[in-house]
Amino acid sequence: ITKKSINSYLDVSYSIGSFNTYKASLNGYHLFPNSHFFTSINTFYNYSDNNYFVDVDIPDENGNPVRKRVRRFHDAYQNYLGSMEIGALKTKWADLLSIVGRISGMHDNVQHNPTNIEQPYAKVTQQERAINATLKFQKSDILKKLDANFYAGYNRISSLSVDTSIYTYTWDGTPYLFFGNPVVHPYVGEKSSNRKLLFFNTNNVVGRLNLKYGISETSNLTANIISSFYQRKGRDTIQEKYYGRNYFQQPESMHKTVFGLAFEKKLFGGKLTSITSLKYYYYKANGFEINSNNEQVLVEQKKSQSGFNKAFRWRFSNQFLARASYEFATRLPDVSEAFGDFLDVNPNPGILP
């Protein structure tokens, strides 16, 4: 959790743990003297072999399982992030205005089937690299009695999933042998039903605007809108060579918007607060599935839904209060539910809000 402070500081840490684990971080914030400008930096790097011991069955020369204690041999993980922010505080034109740039990445060796430890992997990996930029703006009384809070962000993510080995491995890290020879499966991966070298390039844009208008000392009106757009294209060079086509060049996209309007009223000298909210949800998704005949099936859907909320808050004293509320809401699908990753999560672009 990024430290929040209005005073300049610098934190540096480095730690060493079991199983060749290393963690390093550098975080700092500086408010320039006699000015409204500031800059901050947040960085970290984590690494671990995760090579702790497990008790598993390993086949002997006759194929019979023998219980042994071995180390995990393909479970290393590393991730990193570098972030820099520059901005201004408490100026005439903004309470806060800042721009943030980030770069991050991850490399994960996948050790075994997520539901069966008896099926180890030796070559399956997942990688990801992301570039992110955000803009933040806050201003009280941008117009008379009107407060504004705005956020916008852009993410570009490149990911790679590797499952290309033609062998089945045992927990001693060697290929499984049958009559002294490695068992070969040229088309099936260790983890998936087809060998994969799957690249994805993703673009994601998100924006949020919150406006709060003070109608009187006891009532205010709030409008909030958040909207996001996601697009992904990919390529699997192994499947492209085998099937003669690239299924993943078909763009997948998702657009979600939620608009809310809330009226807040304080009664009985502020002891009772009533909040009434109306919401509007919009969802559009374009994706595809690959059926059992290796045919690409395109799926498109568009939905909209209204919702509402009613809430009361009664303050007995400065220390105690009671709240009650009811909401009729809609949960919109997220990207992983609709499009999957074709490894651990199958695509389901027809999933409904």
Disulfide bonds with the S-S distance in Angstrom:
none
